[in-house]
Amino acid sequence: MRIASWPLSGGATPGAASPRKAWYARFLDRRVQIALDAAVLALALLASYLLRFEFAPPPKQVHAALVQLPVVLLVQGVLLVTVGAYAFVWRYVGMIEAMVFARAFASSCAVLLALRLGLPDWLAVLRPPISVILMDGVLAFGGVLGMRVVWRAMVERSACRHRDRGNGRGPAVLLIGAGRAGVMAARELQARGDLSVRGFVDDDPFKRGAVICGVKVLGATADLPRLVRGLGIDHVIITIGEIHRKELRRLVEVCQSVPVRVRTIPGLYEILQGDVIGRFRDVRPEDLLEREVVAVDEGDLRGFLGSKAVMVTGAGGSIGSELSRQIARYGPSRLLLVERAEGALFNIDRELRSAWPDVPIVPLLADVGDRTRMRALFATHRPEIVAHAAAHKHVPMMESHPCEALKNNVLGTRVVAELAGSAGVECFILVSSDKAVRPTSVMGASKRITELLVQHLDRCHATRYVAVRFGNVMDSAGSVIPLFREQIAAGGPVTVTHPDMTRYFMTIPEASALVLEAAAMGQGGEIFVLDMGRPVKVLDLAKRLIELSGYKPFEEISIVLTGVRPGEKLFEELSLRGEEIAKTRHPKIFIGNIAGLGSEDLQAVLTRLTSLAETGSAGEIRDFLNASLPEARLEGPAAAPVGWETARRTRLSPPPLAP
């Protein structure tokens, strides 16, 4: 049974404040905050004198207190401004803000003690007693911080009343994980008040029975089936900030066995790109990949990309657009977006300008194969780093249009790479593919030729040329994930080419980050190979996506085999057998010691491919690629396995139950 969906990212429209929130904003205007703090600080000093003299201060001390009051207020007020106390939002005040106030008033005590001990006798009236200084520090600190804590309590109490009024009407949810991220998620849900949060689930025995943010920890993940049934839970939200993917898979499997729909908080890369803890989403297949999120050296990348003019070709594509996003984070002097599809160029240009308004973005509509146009761009904008992601990547489509594969992938790369060397570019980065290893398709062979090309050009120019080879990326244009989602949304069937079809998968942000990291560490001439983790069966991926969509594979959504398409391999490889793979300082990046071609041989290959791209037949192109690349195994359409349209569609049955 499909569980009904509901929006978890709702809430008020940004920028539209309710009357109550508008009143809050007016009340907590900066001038009002300063006035309230001044009143508290003044009362703290007067109270300190009253306590010091047991509520009967001599007239002389009353006069001294009134004289000292402006000095004390000036010292404490300046320190409050210096530490940034008026940048804090009162309703979110917590331990971090408390420590800031503590430092401010410790500093004020130190300044007042220095005045007490350093002023001459003729200014004795400005020297408060040491006991008064210490008491005033405690009372002033407690007063200004306490005022903010009381305000936060009032706001949260109001939110709780609002939540209680709506409690039971919204969907009932359980939160898995009562750690820091869980607390943040619980507070966000409570503030919104559109959900009924019934409790936490956490495997930490010390948290069992605890109450956090007014929400009780009801049990461990093993208790999920009982809790879901007993409390009428609609959704489960995984609120663990740094969760191992193996553990995430276990939790998803537990939820699916109940069954109950499961959602999660954004991952690291999504948070870096602007998503927040309170924006929940469905668990995605990439969350369950049998590989861990990789880390990159932010300092290296900032030194490599910061204040540089960086050109990205194919900037509107899946990899090119993500490369552009990540490069923009490191503050380039200019980000040059080269793309021949005007719609895609418009979209990425608008997105980057909105997200990074301080980065100069230059959209450049151009075809990388147009040498005249590209030469003009290099001369005008003088890029220092070029990330070349422009390429045709769809294997069956390139089998049908091999001339276009050569024009864009080989000849286009040659144009940009040669111009980069002639212009003295610091580094040229080629985005390659695992399909370049023992290629069985025109697309794979074209990428292998470009790898050989950049190795050759590295010997001819001062520019550092590097290639980075990796497998499939989730949700890229032409990948299976968007296709599977469309088929599931249409009610099926989901089409898989072969039950043993296996691929390496990586998320687009991870692949792009590792491409940049590899380029930063490259010396020139390397073909970097990314550790893609364990390969995944496409059939298993299809079943997993059906389950994550709330359906049962084979029963509610059928799976149909369509046959292997031309140029496809059942198993992809990242390196040839016998190739030596050298380690780098990054555990997920390796260097493939791959033999290149001689200069004359490569020039002859490129000359012939230029001719074939204009006038050659598909058969001639495949024959020449097979002859030029000893490891290539390209076959024509007639000899290839049955294709997408002509395959005998075989409906899969669910696996038999174990005896």
Beta strands, then each sheet from edge to edge (+ up, - down):
strand 1: 172-176
strand 2: 196-201
strand 3: 211-212
strand 4: 215-219
strand 5: 235-238
strand 6: 261-264
strand 7: 281-282
strand 8: 309-313
strand 9: 334-339
strand 10: 361-365
strand 11: 385-388
strand 12: 427-431
strand 13: 464-469
strand 14: 472-473
strand 15: 494-496
strand 16: 502-503
strand 17: 505-506
strand 18: 527-530
strand 19: 536-537
strand 20: 559-561
strand 21: 580-583
strand 22: 589-593
strand 23: 650-651
sheet 1: 3+ 4- 2- 1- 5- 6- 7+
sheet 2: 10+ 9+ 8+ 11+ 12+ 13+ 18+ 22- 21+
sheet 3: 14+ 17+
sheet 4: 15+ 20+ 23-
sheet 5: 16+ 19-
end
